């Protein structure tokens, strides 16, 4: 799966949030769900975060992944950074990310303040189709897009990811903190709804069972 290699200033910047602890996947902290291999399907054997990142890079010329520092010498932290870099991401190691998803998102927006918009995705969602990401990017920064646009995919009435934000929301995104993410913006502004048949927009991996179920879904004809 090739990705965009030349810079496209007309495209939104992808933000991949990869700073969570994943404690529901392994409370003992011995396994990082983001570096676990997919058990089936066309991406079998590839790490979860790698596949999530590459699907964004197929469409977007710039994707910033945010990770937490981790413990000194932590093999989990070093492995995740390498996985994301190998997938074509710019990796930001942010101590702010330890305060939650909102702080991680703000760090990435501050690092890309001149972007024409941002598509915010989660690294534990590796089943989103590149075509869906392309549709969202077009809705966000295409010729008919408004600077204050917010766009999101909906599958069977449920809002999913990635969520796109136009450039007018940059200042607010850069000031986010804590673990609420961008929920305050989604509540305060109208969201353009893109209905999709892509179930990947709502399928994340919280537990080992989720990983197995996703693998089975990807392997299905």
N, C-alpha and C positions, 0 to 999 in steps of 0.2 A: 504494500500500500504506500504509494508515494505521497509526499506532502508538498505544499507550495514552497518554493525555494526563493523566489524573489519577493522583495518587500512590496506590499500593496497598501499604500496609504489610504485607499478608499474603503478598505475593509475594517470592521471592528477588531479590536484586540481581544483575543480570548484570554480569559482568566480561569485557571484550573485550581480549585481549592483542594489542597492535599495536606492540610495541617492538623486534621483531627486525630484523636488518640485511637479511635477504633476499639474502644474497650468492650463493646458488645460482641465483637468478633472473637476476641481472645482476652478475657479479663486478666489473665496472667501476664499479658504483655509480651509473650514469646513470639507471636506471629503478627505481622503487619498485613492487614487485608489488602492494602494497595500494592504490595509486592507478591501477593499470592498468584499463582498461575491460573488462568481460566481452564476449567477441566474439560471443555468440549467446544465444538464449533470451529469455525475457520480460524479463530485466534487461539486455539488450544495451546497451552503451554506458555503463553505470553502473560506478563504481569498485568493485573487489573488496571493500574494507573497508566501503564504504557499504552494499552489499547484505548483507554479514554482520551489520552493526550494525542495519539496519532489520528484518531477520528476528527479531532478539532483541527489538527495541522493539515489534514487533507484539504481543508477549506480555507483556513486562515493563515496568513503569512507570519503572524506573530502570536504566540501563546505564552503567557506568563504563568508559571506554576509556583504556588506559595507553600512552603513547608516550614515546620517549626525547627528550631535548632537541634532538639533532641539531647540526650545525655552525651557528654564528651566521649568520643570513641565509639558511639553507638553504631553497630553494624546496620540496624534497621534504618537509621537516618541516612547513612552514607549510601546504602543500597537504593533507597527511594530517590535520592537526588540523582543518582546515576541513571536510574530507569527513566526519569522524566527528561533528563538531558539527552539521553539516547533517542527519545521520542521526538526531539526537536524543540523542546520548551526552553525558555529562559527561566532559570530556577532562582527564586528569591528565598533566602533563608531569613525568616523574620521572627525576632523574639516577640513582636507584637502579636503574632499569630497565636501565641499561647493564651491570649485573652479571649479567643473565640473567632468564629467565622467572620464576623463583621470587621474585626481588626485585620484579619488576613486579607480580606477583600480590599480594604482601604490601602493596605501596603502595595498591592498590585496596581491600583488606580493611580496612586501617587507616582509609581514608577513608569506610568504611561499617560501622563497628563495631557499630551497632545493628541491622543487617540480620537478618531471620529465616533467612537462608541465602544462599548464593552459587551462581550458575551460571557456570562458567568456560569461556569459548569463545576460539577463535583467530580473528583478523581475516582470515586467509587461507583461511577455510572458508566461502564464501558460499552453499553449496548445502543447508544444513541447513533442513529444513522447519519453519515456525513450529509446526505441530502436534506435532512432536517436542519442541520447546522447551517447549511447554505441558504435555506429558506428564511431562517431567522436573521442571518446576516444581511440578506437583501431587504428584508422588512425594516431592519434597523438603520442601514446606511445607504440604501438604494436611492434612486433619483426622487422618489416620492416620500422619502422618510422625513419626519420632523425631528428637529434637534432635541426635543424633549420626549421623544418616543420611549416607551417601555413595551417590550414584546415578550411573549412567553408561549411555549407550546402547551396544548391541552390534549390529553388522551382520555377519551370517554368522560369528559367533563372535569378531569383532574389536572390541575396545573403541574407542569413538570419543569425540567431544565434542558438546555441552558436558558437563562433569562437575560434579555438584552436591555441595555440602557444607553440612551442617546447622550451626546456630549454635554448637554445642559445639566445633567445629573452628576457630572464629575466632582464638583465641589462637595456635594452632599455625600457621595460615595467615599471620598477621601477622608471624611471625618467620622466614618462609622467606627464603632468599637463594640466590644463584648461579643456575644454569641447569637445575636438576633439576625445577623446578616443584613440584607436589604429589605426586610419585611416592612419597615416604616415607610420606605418609598413606595412599595407595592400597595400599601394601604392608602397612601396619600394621593396617588396619581392614577389616572386610567391606564389599564393594561390592554394593549392590543392582543387579541387572542388568535393564535394560529392553531386551528384544529388539525390533528395529525393522526394517522393510523400507526405511528411509530411508538410501540409500547416501551421502547428503551428510554423515553423521556421521563418515565416514572419509576424505572427499575434501578434501585440502588442496592448496595451490598452492605448489610449491617451484621449478618451472622454467617457462619459456615453453610447453613441451610440455604441462605440467599445465593451464595456463590454456586452451590450445586444446582439450584433451580435455574439460575441464569444460564449456566453451562448447558443444561438440558434444553432450554428454550433456543439457544443459539445453534444447537446441533439439530434441531427439528427441521424437517424439509419444508 
